[in-house]
Amino acid sequence: MADNIEIFEEFYDFVKKSESIEAVVKEWGGIQFTVPSFIGEYRDRAIYEEYLKLDPTLGEKIKYLRLSRDFRVSSSKIRKVIQAQKGEVGLFAVGGLFKGSDDDL
C-alpha cells in the first residue's frame, strides 16, 4: 500500500497532466489523503540542497548558522539534517564516533 506522500505525488502528477477538472474528479473523486507538510517531507532536502550551494571554504559552523537563519531553525537541527542527508546518523554510522575502531575490520 502506498504511503500518503506517494498518493499525493501521484495525484499532483495526474492534475498537472489532466485537461479538465472533470477528468480529475472522475479519477480521484472521493479519495481521501492529506497534503504533506513542507517540514515533514521537503524541508530537510531543501536544507541540504542549500548547504551544498554554500562556499566550501566556509567553516561548518558558519554554514549551519546561515542555514539556521534562512530556514528559521536551530543550528543543531541544521547539523542533524546535514548529517542525516550525508548518512552520518548514529554512533555506528560511517564517519561516526567509532570510525577506525576494531568494529570496522
Secondary structure, DSSP 8 states (H G I E B T S, - for coil): ---HHHHHHHHHHHHHH-S-HHHHHHHHTT-------HHHHTHHHHHHHHHHHS-TTS-HHHHHHHHHHHHTS-HHHHHHHHHHHHT--STTSTTSTTTTSGGG-
